[in-house]
Amino acid sequence: MLALAFIQAPASGGGAVDPLIMNVLMFGGVIAVFYFMIIRPQQKRAKEHQKLLSGIKKGDAVVTSSGIHGTVHEVDETAITVTIAANTHVKFDKSAVASVLTK
């Protein structure tokens, strides 16, 4: 009997709407955190890498994602040829370039 004294009937006029609104706000907050902490920085890095790849020109010193250092010998639309030693040219996809070294 004592336990029944603490149970109250929901208030008339939308007692069930408040938890629904709170759940929607919490879900929206989680989505916002994921966007600003994960998705947006990744998109920014992808844009910077694409800008780096489009700016590669003959004579630039590059490092590939596999760690090979060399100088750009030739640039195509989707590939580059890198000189890694005297008279040694290796062809890579542009996406394999990790960084362009500054002089």
N, CA, C and O atoms as CSV, one atom per row, in Angstrom:
chain,resi,resn,atom,element,x,y,z
A,1,MET,N,N,0.816,-1.180,0.000
A,1,MET,CA,C,0.000,0.000,0.000
A,1,MET,C,C,0.866,1.254,0.000
A,1,MET,O,O,0.515,2.249,-0.634
A,2,LEU,N,N,1.970,1.217,0.688
A,2,LEU,CA,C,2.858,2.365,0.765
A,2,LEU,C,C,3.460,2.681,-0.599
A,2,LEU,O,O,3.635,3.849,-0.945
A,3,ALA,N,N,3.778,1.645,-1.374
A,3,ALA,CA,C,4.372,1.841,-2.693
A,3,ALA,C,C,3.396,2.513,-3.646
A,3,ALA,O,O,3.823,3.245,-4.538
A,4,LEU,N,N,2.132,2.291,-3.485
A,4,LEU,CA,C,1.142,2.903,-4.357
A,4,LEU,C,C,0.994,4.392,-4.105
A,4,LEU,O,O,0.496,5.115,-4.968
A,5,ALA,N,N,1.410,4.859,-2.956
A,5,ALA,CA,C,1.282,6.271,-2.637
A,5,ALA,C,C,2.231,7.124,-3.483
A,5,ALA,O,O,1.955,8.300,-3.721
A,6,PHE,N,N,3.341,6.547,-3.936
A,6,PHE,CA,C,4.312,7.317,-4.712
A,6,PHE,C,C,4.007,7.334,-6.205
A,6,PHE,O,O,4.571,8.146,-6.938
A,7,ILE,N,N,3.131,6.459,-6.663
A,7,ILE,CA,C,2.774,6.414,-8.077
A,7,ILE,C,C,1.760,7.509,-8.348
A,7,ILE,O,O,0.715,7.589,-7.702
A,8,GLN,N,N,2.088,8.342,-9.309
A,8,GLN,CA,C,1.192,9.438,-9.658
A,8,GLN,C,C,0.746,9.284,-11.093
A,8,GLN,O,O,1.495,8.786,-11.934
A,9,ALA,N,N,-0.436,9.697,-11.368
A,9,ALA,CA,C,-0.959,9.669,-12.726
A,9,ALA,C,C,-0.283,10.779,-13.529
A,9,ALA,O,O,0.017,11.838,-12.978
A,10,PRO,N,N,-0.040,10.555,-14.820
A,10,PRO,CA,C,0.566,11.608,-15.630
A,10,PRO,C,C,-0.333,12.834,-15.679
A,10,PRO,O,O,-1.560,12.734,-15.681
A,11,ALA,N,N,0.313,13.990,-15.719
A,11,ALA,CA,C,-0.444,15.242,-15.770
A,11,ALA,C,C,-1.193,15.314,-17.088
A,11,ALA,O,O,-0.685,14.888,-18.125
A,12,SER,N,N,-2.353,15.834,-17.046
A,12,SER,CA,C,-3.146,15.933,-18.263
A,12,SER,C,C,-2.543,16.995,-19.172
A,12,SER,O,O,-2.030,18.007,-18.696
A,13,GLY,N,N,-2.603,16.765,-20.474
A,13,GLY,CA,C,-2.128,17.764,-21.420
A,13,GLY,C,C,-0.743,17.476,-21.942
A,13,GLY,O,O,-0.046,18.426,-22.298
A,14,GLY,N,N,-0.280,16.223,-22.018
A,14,GLY,CA,C,0.975,15.946,-22.712
A,14,GLY,C,C,2.114,15.540,-21.821
A,14,GLY,O,O,3.237,15.987,-22.052
A,15,GLY,N,N,1.903,14.743,-20.846
A,15,GLY,CA,C,2.990,14.259,-20.012
A,15,GLY,C,C,3.952,13.377,-20.787
A,15,GLY,O,O,5.113,13.269,-20.393
A,16,ALA,N,N,3.529,12.748,-21.857
A,16,ALA,CA,C,4.382,11.855,-22.633
A,16,ALA,C,C,5.180,12.599,-23.698
A,16,ALA,O,O,6.074,12.015,-24.311
A,17,VAL,N,N,4.884,13.844,-23.925
A,17,VAL,CA,C,5.595,14.604,-24.954
A,17,VAL,C,C,6.966,15.037,-24.455
A,17,VAL,O,O,7.909,15.073,-25.246
A,18,ASP,N,N,7.112,15.357,-23.212
A,18,ASP,CA,C,8.387,15.838,-22.681
A,18,ASP,C,C,9.506,14.806,-22.840
A,18,ASP,O,O,10.592,15.181,-23.282
A,19,PRO,N,N,9.302,13.526,-22.505
A,19,PRO,CA,C,10.387,12.552,-22.740
A,19,PRO,C,C,10.716,12.387,-24.232
A,19,PRO,O,O,11.873,12.165,-24.587
A,20,LEU,N,N,9.731,12.490,-25.080
A,20,LEU,CA,C,9.975,12.381,-26.514
A,20,LEU,C,C,10.857,13.533,-26.998
A,20,LEU,O,O,11.795,13.316,-27.766
A,21,ILE,N,N,10.567,14.723,-26.565
A,21,ILE,CA,C,11.366,15.892,-26.955
A,21,ILE,C,C,12.791,15.755,-26.427
A,21,ILE,O,O,13.745,16.077,-27.135
A,22,MET,N,N,12.944,15.281,-25.197
A,22,MET,CA,C,14.280,15.104,-24.625
A,22,MET,C,C,15.071,14.051,-25.415
A,22,MET,O,O,16.265,14.229,-25.655
A,23,ASN,N,N,14.419,12.970,-25.813
A,23,ASN,CA,C,15.109,11.941,-26.600
A,23,ASN,C,C,15.543,12.486,-27.954
A,23,ASN,O,O,16.652,12.203,-28.407
A,24,VAL,N,N,14.706,13.241,-28.587
A,24,VAL,CA,C,15.046,13.826,-29.886
A,24,VAL,C,C,16.205,14.819,-29.733
A,24,VAL,O,O,17.112,14.836,-30.566
A,25,LEU,N,N,16.187,15.630,-28.696
A,25,LEU,CA,C,17.277,16.584,-28.469
A,25,LEU,C,C,18.596,15.878,-28.169
A,25,LEU,O,O,19.648,16.298,-28.650
A,26,MET,N,N,18.545,14.810,-27.379
A,26,MET,CA,C,19.771,14.072,-27.064
A,26,MET,C,C,20.331,13.400,-28.324
A,26,MET,O,O,21.539,13.423,-28.558
A,27,PHE,N,N,19.453,12.807,-29.127
A,27,PHE,CA,C,19.879,12.175,-30.369
A,27,PHE,C,C,20.491,13.208,-31.317
A,27,PHE,O,O,21.513,12.947,-31.951
A,28,GLY,N,N,19.870,14.367,-31.410
A,28,GLY,CA,C,20.402,15.449,-32.241
A,28,GLY,C,C,21.752,15.935,-31.738
A,28,GLY,O,O,22.638,16.258,-32.529
A,29,GLY,N,N,21.905,15.985,-30.419
A,29,GLY,CA,C,23.191,16.391,-29.837
A,29,GLY,C,C,24.303,15.406,-30.164
A,29,GLY,O,O,25.425,15.811,-30.466
A,30,VAL,N,N,24.000,14.133,-30.105
A,30,VAL,CA,C,24.999,13.106,-30.441
A,30,VAL,C,C,25.398,13.220,-31.906
A,30,VAL,O,O,26.580,13.121,-32.238
A,31,ILE,N,N,24.428,13.426,-32.777
A,31,ILE,CA,C,24.732,13.581,-34.206
A,31,ILE,C,C,25.598,14.818,-34.433
A,31,ILE,O,O,26.534,14.773,-35.232
A,32,ALA,N,N,25.303,15.913,-33.749
A,32,ALA,CA,C,26.099,17.137,-33.892
A,32,ALA,C,C,27.539,16.916,-33.431
A,32,ALA,O,O,28.476,17.383,-34.078
A,33,VAL,N,N,27.717,16.208,-32.319
A,33,VAL,CA,C,29.071,15.931,-31.823
A,33,VAL,C,C,29.832,15.088,-32.833
A,33,VAL,O,O,30.989,15.387,-33.129
A,34,PHE,N,N,29.210,14.036,-33.374
A,34,PHE,CA,C,29.879,13.214,-34.384
A,34,PHE,C,C,30.247,14.042,-35.607
A,34,PHE,O,O,31.332,13.863,-36.160
A,35,TYR,N,N,29.384,14.932,-36.039
A,35,TYR,CA,C,29.668,15.742,-37.224
A,35,TYR,C,C,30.875,16.642,-36.986
A,35,TYR,O,O,31.799,16.676,-37.800
A,36,PHE,N,N,30.868,17.372,-35.871
A,36,PHE,CA,C,31.936,18.344,-35.636
A,36,PHE,C,C,33.233,17.710,-35.159
A,36,PHE,O,O,34.290,18.326,-35.296
A,37,MET,N,N,33.195,16.512,-34.607
A,37,MET,CA,C,34.417,15.887,-34.108
A,37,MET,C,C,35.021,14.873,-35.084
A,37,MET,O,O,36.222,14.611,-35.032
A,38,ILE,N,N,34.206,14.302,-35.967
A,38,ILE,CA,C,34.716,13.238,-36.837
A,38,ILE,C,C,34.567,13.579,-38.318
A,38,ILE,O,O,35.555,13.579,-39.052
A,39,ILE,N,N,33.375,13.863,-38.755
A,39,ILE,CA,C,33.106,14.011,-40.192
A,39,ILE,C,C,33.730,15.280,-40.761
A,39,ILE,O,O,34.408,15.229,-41.787
A,40,ARG,N,N,33.513,16.396,-40.117
A,40,ARG,CA,C,34.009,17.680,-40.647
A,40,ARG,C,C,35.537,17.740,-40.737
A,40,ARG,O,O,36.056,18.173,-41.765
A,41,PRO,N,N,36.284,17.318,-39.693
A,41,PRO,CA,C,37.749,17.334,-39.836
A,41,PRO,C,C,38.251,16.404,-40.940
A,41,PRO,O,O,39.229,16.722,-41.617
A,42,GLN,N,N,37.594,15.260,-41.127
A,42,GLN,CA,C,38.002,14.345,-42.183
A,42,GLN,C,C,37.787,14.960,-43.561
A,42,GLN,O,O,38.626,14.806,-44.449
A,43,GLN,N,N,36.670,15.655,-43.742
A,43,GLN,CA,C,36.418,16.327,-45.012
A,43,GLN,C,C,37.450,17.423,-45.258
A,43,GLN,O,O,37.886,17.622,-46.392
A,44,LYS,N,N,37.839,18.127,-44.214
A,44,LYS,CA,C,38.835,19.191,-44.340
A,44,LYS,C,C,40.192,18.612,-44.759
A,44,LYS,O,O,40.862,19.164,-45.632
A,45,ARG,N,N,40.597,17.493,-44.131
A,45,ARG,CA,C,41.861,16.856,-44.508
A,45,ARG,C,C,41.817,16.354,-45.950
A,45,ARG,O,O,42.811,16.456,-46.669
A,46,ALA,N,N,40.690,15.822,-46.375
A,46,ALA,CA,C,40.559,15.327,-47.750
A,46,ALA,C,C,40.689,16.470,-48.757
A,46,ALA,O,O,41.326,16.308,-49.798
A,47,LYS,N,N,40.090,17.623,-48.454
A,47,LYS,CA,C,40.210,18.780,-49.347
A,47,LYS,C,C,41.648,19.270,-49.422
A,47,LYS,O,O,42.130,19.607,-50.503
A,48,GLU,N,N,42.345,19.312,-48.274
A,48,GLU,CA,C,43.738,19.756,-48.267
A,48,GLU,C,C,44.617,18.791,-49.063
A,48,GLU,O,O,45.510,19.229,-49.789
A,49,HIS,N,N,44.376,17.488,-48.936
A,49,HIS,CA,C,45.172,16.501,-49.675
A,49,HIS,C,C,44.907,16.615,-51.179
A,49,HIS,O,O,45.830,16.498,-51.985
A,50,GLN,N,N,43.656,16.842,-51.548
A,50,GLN,CA,C,43.322,17.015,-52.969
A,50,GLN,C,C,43.998,18.261,-53.532
A,50,GLN,O,O,44.471,18.252,-54.669
A,51,LYS,N,N,44.046,19.332,-52.741
A,51,LYS,CA,C,44.723,20.561,-53.169
A,51,LYS,C,C,46.221,20.309,-53.327
A,51,LYS,O,O,46.843,20.819,-54.260
A,52,LEU,N,N,46.802,19.521,-52.416
A,52,LEU,CA,C,48.209,19.169,-52.485
A,52,LEU,C,C,48.491,18.377,-53.763
A,52,LEU,O,O,49.480,18.635,-54.448
A,53,LEU,N,N,47.627,17.419,-54.081
A,53,LEU,CA,C,47.840,16.591,-55.268
A,53,LEU,C,C,47.693,17.384,-56.556
A,53,LEU,O,O,48.413,17.140,-57.524
A,54,SER,N,N,46.767,18.331,-56.574
A,54,SER,CA,C,46.577,19.112,-57.798
A,54,SER,C,C,47.714,20.115,-58.014
A,54,SER,O,O,47.897,20.599,-59.131
A,55,GLY,N,N,48.471,20.429,-56.981
A,55,GLY,CA,C,49.562,21.386,-57.107
A,55,GLY,C,C,50.921,20.774,-57.375
A,55,GLY,O,O,51.918,21.495,-57.427
A,56,ILE,N,N,50.990,19.463,-57.547
A,56,ILE,CA,C,52.274,18.806,-57.800
A,56,ILE,C,C,52.753,19.150,-59.207
A,56,ILE,O,O,51.998,19.097,-60.178
A,57,LYS,N,N,54.044,19.507,-59.281
A,57,LYS,CA,C,54.623,19.836,-60.581
A,57,LYS,C,C,56.002,19.196,-60.700
A,57,LYS,O,O,56.561,18.719,-59.712
A,58,LYS,N,N,56.535,19.188,-61.890
A,58,LYS,CA,C,57.838,18.586,-62.151
A,58,LYS,C,C,58.913,19.264,-61.299
A,58,LYS,O,O,58.970,20.491,-61.209
A,59,GLY,N,N,59.758,18.446,-60.678
A,59,GLY,CA,C,60.847,18.972,-59.864
A,59,GLY,C,C,60.539,19.007,-58.372
A,59,GLY,O,O,61.446,19.235,-57.571
A,60,ASP,N,N,59.282,18.786,-57.973
A,60,ASP,CA,C,58.927,18.770,-56.551
A,60,ASP,C,C,59.482,17.518,-55.879
A,60,ASP,O,O,59.488,16.435,-56.465
A,61,ALA,N,N,59.940,17.677,-54.664
A,61,ALA,CA,C,60.373,16.532,-53.864
A,61,ALA,C,C,59.143,16.001,-53.138
A,61,ALA,O,O,58.433,16.757,-52.474
A,62,VAL,N,N,58.890,14.696,-53.265
A,62,VAL,CA,C,57.690,14.097,-52.684
A,62,VAL,C,C,58.058,12.878,-51.852
A,62,VAL,O,O,59.120,12.277,-52.014
A,63,VAL,N,N,57.135,12.536,-50.954
A,63,VAL,CA,C,57.217,11.299,-50.189
A,63,VAL,C,C,55.916,10.561,-50.434
A,63,VAL,O,O,54.834,11.125,-50.273
A,64,THR,N,N,56.022,9.293,-50.826
A,64,THR,CA,C,54.818,8.512,-51.082
A,64,THR,C,C,54.309,7.909,-49.773
A,64,THR,O,O,54.987,7.951,-48.747
A,65,SER,N,N,53.111,7.353,-49.832
A,65,SER,CA,C,52.535,6.741,-48.642
A,65,SER,C,C,53.306,5.491,-48.211
A,65,SER,O,O,53.188,5.057,-47.064
A,66,SER,N,N,54.087,4.913,-49.113
A,66,SER,CA,C,54.914,3.759,-48.762
A,66,SER,C,C,56.282,4.181,-48.231
A,66,SER,O,O,57.088,3.329,-47.858
A,67,GLY,N,N,56.553,5.483,-48.194
A,67,GLY,CA,C,57.798,5.984,-47.622
A,67,GLY,C,C,58.911,6.221,-48.613
A,67,GLY,O,O,60.044,6.477,-48.205
A,68,ILE,N,N,58.633,6.147,-49.886
A,68,ILE,CA,C,59.661,6.364,-50.907
A,68,ILE,C,C,59.816,7.857,-51.157
A,68,ILE,O,O,58.846,8.562,-51.436
A,69,HIS,N,N,61.063,8.325,-51.050
A,69,HIS,CA,C,61.387,9.722,-51.310
A,69,HIS,C,C,61.905,9.842,-52.732
A,69,HIS,O,O,62.644,8.978,-53.204
A,70,GLY,N,N,61.521,10.907,-53.412
A,70,GLY,CA,C,62.000,11.109,-54.765
A,70,GLY,C,C,61.612,12.465,-55.298
A,70,GLY,O,O,61.011,13.279,-54.598
A,71,THR,N,N,61.964,12.698,-56.552
A,71,THR,CA,C,61.670,13.956,-57.233
A,71,THR,C,C,60.738,13.667,-58.398
A,71,THR,O,O,60.924,12.694,-59.129
A,72,VAL,N,N,59.748,14.506,-58.562
A,72,VAL,CA,C,58.769,14.304,-59.628
A,72,VAL,C,C,59.456,14.528,-60.969
A,72,VAL,O,O,60.060,15.574,-61.208
A,73,HIS,N,N,59.353,13.530,-61.834
A,73,HIS,CA,C,59.946,13.607,-63.160
A,73,HIS,C,C,58.904,13.983,-64.208
A,73,HIS,O,O,59.186,14.735,-65.141
A,74,GLU,N,N,57.677,13.440,-64.038
A,74,GLU,CA,C,56.610,13.686,-65.006
A,74,GLU,C,C,55.271,13.624,-64.272
A,74,GLU,O,O,55.087,12.828,-63.351
A,75,VAL,N,N,54.342,14.479,-64.701
A,75,VAL,CA,C,53.014,14.521,-64.083
A,75,VAL,C,C,51.960,14.259,-65.143
A,75,VAL,O,O,51.901,14.959,-66.154
A,76,ASP,N,N,51.120,13.244,-64.912
A,76,ASP,CA,C,49.970,12.968,-65.761
A,76,ASP,C,C,48.717,13.407,-65.007
A,76,ASP,O,O,48.799,13.996,-63.929
A,77,GLU,N,N,47.577,13.115,-65.581
A,77,GLU,CA,C,46.321,13.494,-64.942
A,77,GLU,C,C,46.058,12.671,-63.681
A,77,GLU,O,O,45.591,13.211,-62.678
A,78,THR,N,N,46.353,11.379,-63.722
A,78,THR,CA,C,46.085,10.516,-62.569
A,78,THR,C,C,47.332,9.891,-61.977
A,78,THR,O,O,47.253,9.255,-60.926
A,79,ALA,N,N,48.480,10.052,-62.615
A,79,ALA,CA,C,49.708,9.405,-62.144
A,79,ALA,C,C,50.879,10.369,-62.223
A,79,ALA,O,O,50.841,11.373,-62.934
A,80,ILE,N,N,51.916,10.035,-61.473
A,80,ILE,CA,C,53.166,10.791,-61.534
A,80,ILE,C,C,54.310,9.801,-61.679
A,80,ILE,O,O,54.221,8.658,-61.231
A,81,THR,N,N,55.384,10.253,-62.310
A,81,THR,CA,C,56.601,9.461,-62.400
A,81,THR,C,C,57.628,10.119,-61.498
A,81,THR,O,O,57.923,11.307,-61.628
A,82,VAL,N,N,58.169,9.321,-60.576
A,82,VAL,CA,C,59.099,9.839,-59.574
A,82,VAL,C,C,60.480,9.257,-59.822
A,82,VAL,O,O,60.629,8.056,-60.049
A,83,THR,N,N,61.491,10.123,-59.777
A,83,THR,CA,C,62.880,9.687,-59.887
A,83,THR,C,C,63.372,9.397,-58.472
A,83,THR,O,O,63.442,10.293,-57.631
A,84,ILE,N,N,63.716,8.115,-58.220
A,84,ILE,CA,C,64.161,7.755,-56.873
A,84,ILE,C,C,65.674,7.546,-56.803
A,84,ILE,O,O,66.248,7.530,-55.713
A,85,ALA,N,N,66.321,7.387,-57.959
A,85,ALA,CA,C,67.777,7.282,-58.056
A,85,ALA,C,C,68.153,7.702,-59.470
A,85,ALA,O,O,67.281,7.966,-60.297
A,86,ALA,N,N,69.442,7.763,-59.744
A,86,ALA,CA,C,69.878,8.158,-61.083
A,86,ALA,C,C,69.330,7.169,-62.111
A,86,ALA,O,O,69.544,5.961,-62.004
A,87,ASN,N,N,68.625,7.699,-63.101
A,87,ASN,CA,C,68.023,6.916,-64.179
A,87,ASN,C,C,67.049,5.842,-63.679
A,87,ASN,O,O,66.866,4.823,-64.345
A,88,THR,N,N,66.434,6.053,-62.536
A,88,THR,CA,C,65.434,5.122,-61.999
A,88,THR,C,C,64.144,5.882,-61.788
A,88,THR,O,O,64.037,6.704,-60.878
A,89,HIS,N,N,63.161,5.603,-62.637
A,89,HIS,CA,C,61.878,6.284,-62.573
A,89,HIS,C,C,60.806,5.264,-62.207
A,89,HIS,O,O,60.764,4.164,-62.758
A,90,VAL,N,N,59.944,5.642,-61.274
A,90,VAL,CA,C,58.866,4.768,-60.830
A,90,VAL,C,C,57.560,5.533,-60.984
A,90,VAL,O,O,57.464,6.704,-60.617
A,91,LYS,N,N,56.553,4.854,-61.535
A,91,LYS,CA,C,55.264,5.495,-61.756
A,91,LYS,C,C,54.329,5.169,-60.584
A,91,LYS,O,O,54.200,4.009,-60.191
A,92,PHE,N,N,53.676,6.205,-60.027
A,92,PHE,CA,C,52.745,6.071,-58.915
A,92,PHE,C,C,51.430,6.745,-59.266
A,92,PHE,O,O,51.392,7.662,-60.087
A,93,ASP,N,N,50.358,6.291,-58.645
A,93,ASP,CA,C,49.116,7.053,-58.689
A,93,ASP,C,C,49.325,8.327,-57.893
A,93,ASP,O,O,50.092,8.343,-56.930
A,94,LYS,N,N,48.655,9.386,-58.287
A,94,LYS,CA,C,48.787,10.640,-57.545
A,94,LYS,C,C,48.332,10.474,-56.100
A,94,LYS,O,O,48.867,11.124,-55.202
A,95,SER,N,N,47.355,9.615,-55.874
A,95,SER,CA,C,46.837,9.432,-54.515
A,95,SER,C,C,47.859,8.792,-53.579
A,95,SER,O,O,47.669,8.813,-52.363
A,96,ALA,N,N,48.948,8.218,-54.124
A,96,ALA,CA,C,49.977,7.609,-53.302
A,96,ALA,C,C,50.918,8.644,-52.695
A,96,ALA,O,O,51.723,8.299,-51.829
A,97,VAL,N,N,50.841,9.884,-53.118
A,97,VAL,CA,C,51.715,10.921,-52.569
A,97,VAL,C,C,51.180,11.343,-51.199
A,97,VAL,O,O,50.038,11.781,-51.063
A,98,ALA,N,N,52.036,11.198,-50.196
A,98,ALA,CA,C,51.637,11.558,-48.834
A,98,ALA,C,C,51.944,13.017,-48.541
A,98,ALA,O,O,51.162,13.703,-47.882
A,99,SER,N,N,53.094,13.496,-49.035
A,99,SER,CA,C,53.438,14.893,-48.780
A,99,SER,C,C,54.414,15.392,-49.842
A,99,SER,O,O,55.118,14.625,-50.498
A,100,VAL,N,N,54.418,16.709,-49.975
A,100,VAL,CA,C,55.360,17.382,-50.855
A,100,VAL,C,C,56.324,18.132,-49.938
A,100,VAL,O,O,55.904,18.939,-49.108
A,101,LEU,N,N,57.616,17.857,-50.095
A,101,LEU,CA,C,58.613,18.471,-49.228
A,101,LEU,C,C,58.933,19.868,-49.718
A,101,LEU,O,O,59.047,20.104,-50.921
A,102,THR,N,N,59.078,20.791,-48.785
A,102,THR,CA,C,59.441,22.149,-49.137
A,102,THR,C,C,60.951,22.271,-49.173
A,102,THR,O,O,61.675,21.554,-48.482
A,103,LYS,N,N,61.399,23.191,-49.991
A,103,LYS,CA,C,62.850,23.372,-50.144
A,103,LYS,C,C,63.373,24.340,-49.137
A,103,LYS,O,O,64.572,24.618,-49.112
